[in-house]
Amino acid sequence: MKQKTKLENSRLDHLKKEYDVLIIGGGITGANVLWDATLRGYNCLLVEKNDYASGTSQATSKLIHGGLRYLKNFEFGLVRESLSERRYLAKISPHAVRPMGFIIPIRSLFQRIQLFLGMELYNLLSFDRNNEIDPDVQLPKYRWNSLSETIYKVIGLGRKSLKGSFQYYDYANPNPEKHTTEFILSAKEKGAHAFNYLAVTTLKKQNSGGYTIGLTDQITGKKVLISANVVVNSAGPWADVIESMAGISAEKKLVRSKGIHAVVRNICGNECVVLSKRDGSHLFVIPWRGKTIIGTTDTAYEDDPDKFKVKQSEIIDLIDEVNYSFGFAKLTLKDVDYYYGGLRPLVEDPGSTEGTYSASRKSEIFHYEKEGFPGFFSALGGKYTTSRAVAESLVNAIDIFVRGNETLCVTKFTPLLGGRYQNLKELVNEIQFKFPHVPGVKIETLVRRYGSTTWRILQGKGLDTYRIPNGELYYEDEVEYVVLHEDIQHLTDFYFRRSGVGTVGKLETAERIRLEKKIAKLLGWNIDRLKEESKKVDERYMWYVD
């Protein structure tokens, strides 16, 4: 029998019997719905059967982007929406975004003219991109790089017929798992309830209205029943599983598209390079925390979403594509320090024949009232960047259903926990003034990771540091804060989804032992429990050999 700590046994003690809104799924969509509905005064519960952001939300290219490629399909509305949402995210969580240059190599005059028009249009659609944005994260206008500038900036680029490149700017989002969780933690601070590792096992409509939901705690095995007036299904690739559990047969089909990324040694400069694959789709080579992320792939996935795994052959194919169009890299499997993958939930119209790469990233919101399920909503499709807008539309629909009219949505300008500052430099100075004994480099590192949450982290008294494979330092007081305040149930939650400590590759043994002992002590784990948790971390670095 596995050890259960006092913390774990009491974690559901504050669960209520009744909620206004139950949100199923702790990815970026569910997190945004929880935040919005909580700010509008609903009494909400979010449940996630694994860890927050452990599905599709951890599988992004770590970018907040306007979707330049959607201009090709004339989806101007989608691009404008994405660009507005990009700005709102920079406004409410400036600590979670970084300006990033994207370089698109040009190899013909036609391509140059076509892309010049695209750049002008993109620039026009993002006319307000720097309105009320922290100077630290403002985005410059696009530029043209001459042939020599392009070669200087992107050493490994094939030079055959190269004319130069366009460089435009979007945001990098270095830790989307953390960012997703921050929406949830911000809502909890305002009174919402949220639990990871709490699975929905039954879902029944009540005759009197509302729903009865059976929940099972994946950690203790405890089962509970709750009721909710409104159910929001934001389970992403599992959304159709939840619908059929409730007895709903949906007319639109959920299609799952599989995407994988690999974290490899540093093979690029400071800008992201957009490469064309042999099949005409795009590939990113993204600078990230001293490493490079390569991705993504886009293949239809037919299997059970619970059986998802990343195969060695897929990683080899991805490496081959990069080596083909970025010859200088010469990557092998030995260069892969970490990999990740996930399923994009795309909504397909019945009878559609287009592939998953061309399928629209539009989101769709369904209210199954006509099917006899009033108050049951599903949010399908969509992408990370526009999830705030999806949540706004969904909570508007809940408002109309419950209150008869829409109330004010304030998520465009209400900062998240770490985003409560206007200017990074001022924040650093204020914190330095309040904590004169803390070294400046530590304050700056923490502020870039956590924004205004740094005030809380520095209340800790930790003095130790841990060095991770890319050379970054992590501080004992930030480890303490994350472990005790961010719903860490397993070691993997800490390594791969909250802190980002494990996502750049395996830690050296000595550092790892010190770090894990510290975490075990904070969470009250015995030696056996720690061994078991540590083994799970090791497994995360192995891919499936097919």
C-alpha positions as CSV (number, residue, x, y, z in Angstrom):
1,M,0.0,0.0,0.0
2,K,1.4,3.4,-1.0
3,Q,2.0,6.0,1.6
4,K,-0.8,8.6,1.9
5,T,0.2,11.8,3.7
6,K,-2.0,13.9,6.0
7,L,-2.1,16.6,3.4
8,E,-3.4,14.1,0.8
9,N,-6.0,12.6,3.0
10,S,-7.5,16.0,3.9
11,R,-7.3,17.6,0.5
12,L,-11.0,17.3,-0.3
13,D,-12.2,18.5,3.1
14,H,-13.3,21.8,1.8
15,L,-15.2,20.4,-1.2
16,K,-18.8,21.6,-1.2
17,K,-21.9,19.6,-2.0
18,E,-23.2,22.1,-4.6
19,Y,-21.7,24.4,-7.1
20,D,-23.0,26.8,-9.7
21,V,-20.6,25.7,-12.3
22,L,-18.5,22.5,-12.6
23,I,-15.6,22.7,-15.1
24,I,-14.2,19.5,-16.4
25,G,-10.6,19.7,-17.6
26,G,-7.7,21.7,-16.3
27,G,-6.1,22.8,-19.6
28,I,-5.9,26.4,-20.8
29,T,-9.6,26.5,-21.8
30,G,-10.9,25.2,-18.5
31,A,-8.5,27.4,-16.6
32,N,-9.8,30.5,-18.4
33,V,-13.4,29.5,-17.9
34,L,-12.8,29.1,-14.2
35,W,-11.1,32.5,-14.0
36,D,-13.8,34.3,-15.9
37,A,-16.8,32.6,-14.2
38,T,-15.2,33.2,-10.8
39,L,-14.7,36.9,-11.5
40,R,-18.4,37.1,-12.6
41,G,-19.5,35.8,-9.2
42,Y,-20.2,32.2,-9.9
43,N,-19.3,29.6,-7.3
44,C,-17.1,27.3,-9.4
45,L,-15.3,24.0,-9.1
46,L,-12.7,22.8,-11.6
47,V,-11.6,19.1,-11.7
48,E,-8.8,17.6,-13.7
49,K,-8.1,13.8,-13.8
50,N,-4.4,14.2,-14.2
51,D,-2.3,17.3,-13.4
52,Y,-3.3,20.8,-14.6
53,A,-2.0,21.5,-18.2
54,S,-0.8,17.9,-18.6
55,G,-2.7,17.3,-21.9
56,T,-2.8,19.6,-24.9
57,S,-1.6,22.7,-23.0
58,Q,1.8,21.3,-22.3
59,A,2.2,20.3,-25.9
60,T,2.4,23.8,-27.5
61,S,5.3,25.3,-29.4
62,K,5.5,27.7,-26.4
63,L,4.3,30.7,-28.4
64,I,1.6,33.2,-28.1
65,H,1.0,34.1,-31.7
66,G,-1.4,35.9,-34.0
67,G,-1.4,33.1,-36.5
68,L,0.2,34.5,-39.6
69,R,-0.4,31.4,-41.6
70,Y,-4.2,31.8,-41.2
71,L,-4.0,34.8,-43.6
72,K,-3.5,32.3,-46.4
73,N,-7.0,31.0,-45.8
74,F,-8.3,34.5,-45.6
75,E,-9.3,33.9,-41.9
76,F,-8.8,37.6,-41.2
77,G,-11.2,37.5,-38.2
78,L,-9.3,34.7,-36.6
79,V,-6.0,36.6,-37.1
80,R,-7.3,39.8,-35.7
81,E,-8.8,38.0,-32.7
82,S,-5.5,36.2,-32.1
83,L,-3.6,39.4,-32.3
84,S,-5.9,41.1,-29.8
85,E,-5.7,38.1,-27.5
86,R,-1.9,38.2,-27.7
87,R,-2.1,41.8,-26.4
88,Y,-4.5,40.9,-23.6
89,L,-2.2,38.1,-22.4
90,A,0.8,40.5,-22.4
91,K,-1.3,42.9,-20.4
92,I,-2.6,40.5,-17.7
93,S,0.6,38.3,-17.5
94,P,3.6,40.3,-18.8
95,H,5.9,38.0,-16.8
96,A,4.8,35.0,-18.9
97,V,5.6,36.4,-22.4
98,R,8.8,37.4,-24.2
99,P,9.1,39.2,-27.5
100,M,10.5,36.7,-30.1
101,G,11.7,37.3,-33.6
102,F,10.6,34.9,-36.3
103,I,12.6,34.6,-39.5
104,I,11.1,33.4,-42.7
105,P,13.7,32.7,-45.4
106,I,12.7,33.9,-48.9
107,R,13.9,32.1,-52.0
108,S,11.9,33.7,-54.9
109,L,10.7,37.1,-56.0
110,F,7.1,35.9,-56.0
111,Q,7.5,34.6,-52.4
112,R,9.0,38.0,-51.4
113,I,6.0,39.9,-52.8
114,Q,3.5,37.5,-51.3
115,L,5.1,37.7,-47.9
116,F,5.6,41.4,-48.0
117,L,1.8,41.8,-48.5
118,G,1.2,39.3,-45.6
119,M,3.6,41.2,-43.4
120,E,1.9,44.5,-44.1
121,L,-1.5,43.0,-43.4
122,Y,-0.3,41.4,-40.2
123,N,1.2,44.7,-39.1
124,L,-2.1,46.5,-40.0
125,L,-4.2,44.0,-38.0
126,S,-1.9,44.4,-35.0
127,F,-2.0,48.2,-35.0
128,D,-2.7,48.4,-31.3
129,R,-0.2,45.7,-30.2
130,N,1.7,47.9,-27.7
131,N,-1.2,49.8,-26.2
132,E,-0.8,49.8,-22.4
133,I,1.9,47.1,-22.5
134,D,4.9,47.0,-20.2
135,P,7.9,48.5,-22.2
136,D,9.8,45.3,-21.5
137,V,7.5,43.2,-23.7
138,Q,6.5,45.6,-26.5
139,L,6.7,44.2,-30.0
140,P,8.6,45.9,-32.9
141,K,7.4,46.1,-36.5
142,Y,8.6,43.5,-39.0
143,R,11.8,44.0,-41.0
144,W,13.5,42.7,-44.1
145,N,16.9,41.0,-43.6
146,S,19.3,41.1,-46.5
147,L,21.1,38.0,-47.7
148,S,24.1,38.6,-45.5
149,E,22.0,39.5,-42.4
150,T,20.0,36.3,-42.9
151,I,23.1,34.2,-43.1
152,Y,24.6,35.9,-40.0
153,K,21.4,35.4,-38.0
154,V,20.7,31.8,-39.1
155,I,24.0,30.0,-39.6
156,G,22.6,26.7,-40.7
157,L,20.3,27.8,-43.4
158,G,20.6,26.3,-46.8
159,R,21.9,29.0,-49.2
160,K,20.6,27.7,-52.4
161,S,18.6,30.5,-54.1
162,L,18.3,32.4,-50.8
163,K,17.3,36.0,-51.3
164,G,17.0,37.2,-47.7
165,S,14.3,36.9,-45.0
166,F,11.4,38.6,-43.4
167,Q,11.6,38.9,-39.6
168,Y,8.4,39.6,-37.6
169,Y,7.6,39.4,-33.9
170,D,5.2,37.4,-31.7
171,Y,5.6,36.2,-28.1
172,A,7.3,33.3,-26.7
173,N,5.6,31.8,-23.6
174,P,8.5,29.9,-21.9
175,N,6.3,27.9,-19.5
176,P,2.7,27.5,-20.7
177,E,2.1,24.7,-18.1
178,K,2.9,27.2,-15.4
179,H,0.9,30.0,-17.1
180,T,-2.2,27.7,-17.4
181,T,-1.9,26.8,-13.7
182,E,-1.7,30.5,-12.9
183,F,-5.2,31.2,-14.2
184,I,-6.4,28.4,-11.9
185,L,-4.4,29.6,-8.8
186,S,-5.6,33.2,-9.5
187,A,-9.2,31.9,-9.5
188,K,-8.6,30.0,-6.3
189,E,-7.4,33.1,-4.6
190,K,-10.7,34.7,-5.5
191,G,-12.6,31.8,-3.8
192,A,-12.9,29.2,-6.6
193,H,-12.2,25.5,-5.9
194,A,-9.9,23.4,-8.2
195,F,-8.4,20.0,-7.8
196,N,-5.9,18.1,-9.9
197,Y,-6.1,14.3,-9.9
198,L,-9.8,14.3,-9.3
199,A,-11.6,12.4,-12.1
200,V,-15.3,12.6,-13.2
201,T,-16.6,9.0,-13.1
202,T,-20.3,9.5,-13.4
203,L,-22.4,12.3,-14.8
204,K,-26.2,12.3,-14.6
205,K,-28.9,14.9,-15.4
206,Q,-31.3,15.5,-12.5
207,N,-35.0,15.7,-13.1
208,S,-35.3,18.9,-11.2
209,G,-32.5,20.6,-13.3
210,G,-28.8,20.5,-12.9
211,Y,-26.4,17.6,-12.8
212,T,-25.1,15.0,-10.2
213,I,-21.5,14.3,-10.7
214,G,-19.5,11.4,-9.2
215,L,-15.8,12.2,-8.6
216,T,-12.9,9.9,-7.7
217,D,-9.8,11.2,-6.0
218,Q,-6.9,9.5,-8.0
219,I,-4.6,9.9,-5.0
220,T,-6.6,8.4,-2.1
221,G,-9.3,6.6,-4.0
222,K,-12.0,8.5,-2.1
223,K,-15.3,8.9,-4.0
224,V,-17.6,11.9,-3.6
225,L,-20.9,13.1,-5.2
226,I,-21.5,16.7,-5.9
227,S,-24.2,18.6,-7.9
228,A,-23.9,21.6,-10.2
229,N,-26.4,23.8,-12.1
230,V,-24.0,24.1,-15.1
231,V,-21.4,21.7,-16.4
232,V,-18.6,23.0,-18.7
233,N,-16.9,20.2,-20.7
234,S,-13.4,21.6,-21.5
235,A,-11.7,18.2,-21.6
236,G,-9.9,18.9,-24.9
237,P,-9.1,15.6,-26.6
238,W,-11.3,13.8,-24.1
239,A,-14.4,16.0,-24.7
240,D,-16.3,13.4,-26.6
241,V,-15.7,10.9,-23.8
242,I,-17.3,13.2,-21.3
243,E,-20.3,13.9,-23.7
244,S,-21.0,10.2,-24.1
245,M,-20.7,9.7,-20.3
246,A,-23.5,12.2,-19.9
247,G,-25.5,10.4,-22.7
248,I,-25.1,13.2,-25.3
249,S,-24.6,12.2,-29.0
250,A,-23.0,15.2,-30.7
251,E,-23.5,15.8,-34.4
252,K,-20.0,17.4,-34.9
253,K,-17.1,15.0,-34.8
254,L,-14.0,15.7,-32.6
255,V,-10.9,14.9,-34.6
256,R,-7.6,14.5,-32.8
257,S,-4.4,15.7,-34.3
258,K,-1.1,14.5,-32.8
259,G,1.8,17.0,-32.5
260,I,5.2,16.3,-31.0
261,H,8.3,18.5,-30.2
262,A,11.8,17.7,-29.1
263,V,14.2,19.8,-27.0
264,V,17.7,19.5,-28.4
265,R,21.1,21.2,-27.9
266,N,21.2,24.8,-29.1
267,I,21.2,24.9,-32.9
268,C,19.9,28.4,-33.6
269,G,20.5,32.1,-32.7
270,N,18.2,34.4,-30.8
271,E,15.3,34.2,-33.3
272,C,12.9,31.4,-34.2
273,V,13.4,30.1,-37.8
274,V,10.3,29.0,-39.8
275,L,11.3,26.2,-42.1
276,S,9.2,24.6,-44.9
277,K,9.0,20.8,-44.6
278,R,9.1,18.5,-47.6
279,D,5.3,18.1,-47.5
280,G,4.8,21.9,-47.5
281,S,3.8,22.3,-43.9
282,H,5.9,24.4,-41.5
283,L,8.5,23.6,-38.9
284,F,9.8,25.8,-36.1
285,V,13.3,25.9,-34.8
286,I,12.8,27.9,-31.6
287,P,15.4,29.2,-29.2
288,W,14.3,28.4,-25.6
289,R,16.2,28.6,-22.3
290,G,19.6,28.0,-23.9
291,K,18.3,25.0,-25.8
292,T,16.3,24.7,-29.0
293,I,12.8,23.3,-29.5
294,I,12.0,21.7,-32.8
295,G,8.5,21.0,-33.9
296,T,5.7,20.5,-34.6
297,T,4.3,17.5,-36.4
298,D,0.6,17.2,-37.4
299,T,-0.8,13.8,-37.9
300,A,-4.3,12.4,-37.5
301,Y,-4.7,10.3,-34.3
302,E,-7.3,7.6,-34.2
303,D,-6.5,5.8,-30.9
304,D,-7.8,6.2,-27.4
305,P,-6.4,9.5,-26.0
306,D,-5.5,7.8,-22.8
307,K,-3.0,5.6,-24.7
308,F,-1.1,8.5,-26.2
309,K,2.6,8.1,-26.4
310,V,5.5,9.6,-28.4
311,K,7.4,7.0,-30.5
312,Q,11.1,6.9,-31.3
313,S,10.3,6.7,-35.0
314,E,8.4,10.0,-34.8
315,I,11.3,11.8,-33.0
316,I,13.7,10.4,-35.7
317,D,11.3,11.7,-38.5
318,L,11.3,15.1,-36.9
319,I,15.1,15.2,-36.5
320,D,15.4,14.2,-40.2
321,E,13.2,17.1,-41.3
322,V,15.3,19.6,-39.4
323,N,18.5,18.1,-40.7
324,Y,17.1,18.2,-44.3
325,S,16.2,21.9,-44.2
326,F,18.8,23.0,-41.6
327,G,21.8,21.0,-42.7
328,F,24.2,22.5,-40.2
329,A,22.4,21.0,-37.3
330,K,23.3,17.3,-37.9
331,L,21.0,16.2,-35.0
332,T,20.9,12.7,-33.7
333,L,18.8,11.0,-31.0
334,K,21.6,11.7,-28.5
335,D,20.9,15.4,-28.9
336,V,17.3,15.0,-27.6
337,D,17.3,16.2,-24.0
338,Y,13.5,16.1,-23.6
339,Y,10.5,15.6,-25.8
340,Y,6.8,16.2,-25.4
341,G,3.6,15.6,-27.4
342,G,-0.1,16.0,-27.3
343,L,-3.4,15.9,-29.1
344,R,-5.1,19.0,-30.6
345,P,-8.8,18.7,-30.5
346,L,-10.2,19.9,-33.8
347,V,-13.8,20.2,-34.7
348,E,-14.7,18.6,-38.1
349,D,-17.8,19.3,-40.0
350,P,-19.6,16.1,-41.0
351,G,-18.3,15.0,-44.4
352,S,-15.1,17.2,-44.3
353,T,-12.1,15.8,-46.2
354,E,-9.3,18.3,-45.3
355,G,-6.3,17.1,-43.3
356,T,-5.6,18.1,-39.8
357,Y,-2.9,20.7,-40.8
358,S,-5.3,22.7,-42.9
359,A,-8.3,22.2,-40.5
360,S,-9.3,25.5,-38.9
361,R,-8.2,26.4,-35.4
362,K,-11.6,28.0,-34.7
363,S,-13.2,27.1,-31.5
364,E,-16.8,26.1,-31.1
365,I,-19.0,26.3,-28.1
366,F,-22.0,24.0,-27.8
367,H,-24.9,24.2,-25.5
368,Y,-26.8,20.9,-25.6
369,E,-30.1,22.4,-24.5
370,K,-32.0,21.3,-27.6
371,E,-30.7,17.8,-27.1
372,G,-32.4,17.8,-23.7
373,F,-29.3,18.8,-21.6
374,P,-29.9,22.4,-20.5
375,G,-26.8,23.9,-18.8
376,F,-24.4,21.4,-20.4
377,F,-21.7,23.3,-22.4
378,S,-18.8,22.0,-24.4
379,A,-15.8,24.1,-25.6
380,L,-14.1,22.3,-28.5
381,G,-11.2,23.2,-30.8
382,G,-9.5,26.5,-30.5
383,K,-5.9,27.3,-29.6
384,Y,-3.8,28.5,-26.6
385,T,-3.6,32.1,-27.7
386,T,-7.4,32.6,-28.0
387,S,-8.5,30.6,-25.0
388,R,-9.4,33.7,-23.0
389,A,-11.8,34.8,-25.7
390,V,-13.4,31.3,-25.9
391,A,-13.9,31.5,-22.1
392,E,-15.5,34.9,-22.4
393,S,-18.1,33.7,-25.0
394,L,-18.8,30.5,-23.0
395,V,-19.4,32.4,-19.7
396,N,-21.6,34.9,-21.7
397,A,-23.7,31.9,-22.7
398,I,-23.8,30.6,-19.1
399,D,-24.9,34.2,-18.1
400,I,-27.8,34.1,-20.5
401,F,-28.8,30.6,-19.4
402,V,-28.6,31.3,-15.7
403,R,-29.3,35.1,-15.3
404,G,-31.1,35.9,-18.6
405,N,-28.5,38.6,-19.6
406,E,-24.7,38.9,-20.0
407,T,-22.7,40.5,-17.2
408,L,-19.4,42.3,-17.7
409,C,-16.3,40.2,-18.5
410,V,-13.2,41.7,-16.9
411,T,-10.5,39.2,-17.9
412,K,-9.1,41.5,-20.6
413,F,-7.6,43.7,-18.0
414,T,-7.6,41.8,-14.6
415,P,-4.0,40.7,-14.0
416,L,-3.1,37.2,-12.9
417,L,-1.3,36.6,-9.7
418,G,2.1,37.3,-11.2
419,G,1.0,40.1,-13.5
420,R,0.3,42.8,-10.9
421,Y,2.7,45.4,-12.1
422,Q,2.9,47.9,-14.9
423,N,6.7,48.0,-15.5
424,L,9.3,45.3,-14.9
425,K,12.1,47.7,-14.0
426,E,10.0,49.5,-11.4
427,L,9.0,46.1,-9.9
428,V,12.6,45.0,-9.7
429,N,13.5,48.3,-8.0
430,E,10.6,48.1,-5.5
431,I,11.5,44.6,-4.5
432,Q,15.2,45.4,-4.2
433,F,14.3,48.3,-1.9
434,K,12.1,46.0,0.3
435,F,14.7,43.2,0.3
436,P,18.1,44.9,0.3
437,H,20.0,41.8,1.3
438,V,18.8,39.7,-1.6
439,P,21.3,39.8,-4.5
440,G,20.0,41.7,-7.6
441,V,20.6,38.8,-9.9
442,K,18.3,36.6,-7.8
443,I,15.5,39.2,-7.8
444,E,15.8,39.7,-11.5
445,T,15.7,35.9,-12.2
446,L,12.6,35.5,-9.9
447,V,10.8,38.5,-11.4
448,R,11.2,37.1,-14.9
449,R,9.9,33.8,-13.8
450,Y,7.1,34.8,-11.4
451,G,6.4,38.5,-11.9
452,S,4.8,40.1,-8.8
453,T,4.5,36.7,-7.1
454,T,8.2,37.3,-6.2
455,W,7.0,39.3,-3.2
456,R,5.5,36.2,-1.7
457,I,8.5,33.9,-2.7
458,L,11.0,36.1,-0.9
459,Q,9.1,35.8,2.4
460,G,10.8,32.3,2.5
461,K,14.1,31.9,4.2
462,G,15.7,29.4,1.9
463,L,19.4,29.9,1.1
464,D,20.2,26.9,-1.1
465,T,20.4,26.8,-4.9
466,Y,20.0,24.1,-7.4
467,R,21.7,24.2,-10.9
468,I,19.8,22.5,-13.8
469,P,21.3,21.2,-17.1
470,N,21.0,24.4,-19.1
471,G,22.9,26.4,-16.4
472,E,19.8,28.1,-14.8
473,L,19.8,28.4,-11.1
474,Y,16.7,27.6,-9.0
475,Y,16.5,29.0,-5.5
476,E,15.4,27.1,-2.4
477,D,12.7,29.7,-1.5
478,E,11.1,29.4,-5.0
479,V,11.1,25.6,-4.7
480,E,9.4,25.9,-1.3
481,Y,6.8,28.3,-2.6
482,V,5.9,26.2,-5.7
483,V,5.7,23.0,-3.7
484,L,3.5,24.4,-0.9
485,H,1.2,26.7,-2.9
486,E,0.7,25.3,-6.3
487,D,-1.1,22.0,-5.9
488,I,2.0,19.7,-6.3
489,Q,0.8,16.1,-5.7
490,H,3.6,14.3,-7.6
491,L,7.3,14.9,-8.3
492,T,6.4,15.0,-12.0
493,D,4.1,18.0,-11.4
494,F,7.0,19.9,-10.0
495,Y,9.6,18.9,-12.5
496,F,7.6,19.1,-15.7
497,R,4.7,21.5,-15.2
498,R,5.2,24.1,-12.5
499,S,8.9,24.9,-12.2
500,G,10.3,23.9,-15.6
501,V,13.2,22.3,-13.8
502,G,13.0,19.0,-15.6
503,T,12.0,20.2,-19.1
504,V,15.5,21.1,-20.3
505,G,16.9,17.6,-19.6
506,K,17.9,15.3,-16.7
507,L,19.5,16.9,-13.6
508,E,22.9,15.8,-12.4
509,T,22.5,13.2,-9.7
510,A,23.9,15.2,-6.8
511,E,21.7,18.2,-7.6
512,R,18.7,16.0,-8.1
513,I,19.1,14.1,-4.8
514,R,19.3,17.4,-2.8
515,L,16.3,18.8,-4.6
516,E,14.1,15.7,-4.2
517,K,15.0,15.4,-0.5
518,K,13.9,18.9,0.0
519,I,10.5,18.3,-1.8
520,A,9.9,15.1,0.0
521,K,10.4,16.8,3.4
522,L,8.0,19.6,2.4
523,L,5.3,17.1,1.4
524,G,5.9,14.6,4.2
525,W,6.9,11.7,2.0
526,N,8.8,8.7,3.3
527,I,11.8,7.1,1.6
528,D,9.6,4.5,-0.3
529,R,7.2,7.2,-1.6
530,L,10.2,9.3,-2.8
531,K,11.7,6.4,-4.6
532,E,8.5,5.7,-6.4
533,E,8.0,9.4,-7.3
534,S,11.6,9.6,-8.5
535,K,11.1,6.6,-10.8
536,K,8.2,8.3,-12.5
537,V,10.5,11.3,-13.3
538,D,13.0,8.9,-14.9
539,E,10.3,7.3,-17.0
540,R,9.4,10.7,-18.4
541,Y,12.7,10.9,-20.2
542,M,12.2,7.6,-22.0
543,W,10.3,7.5,-25.3
544,Y,8.4,4.5,-26.7
545,V,10.7,2.4,-28.9
546,D,8.7,1.1,-31.8
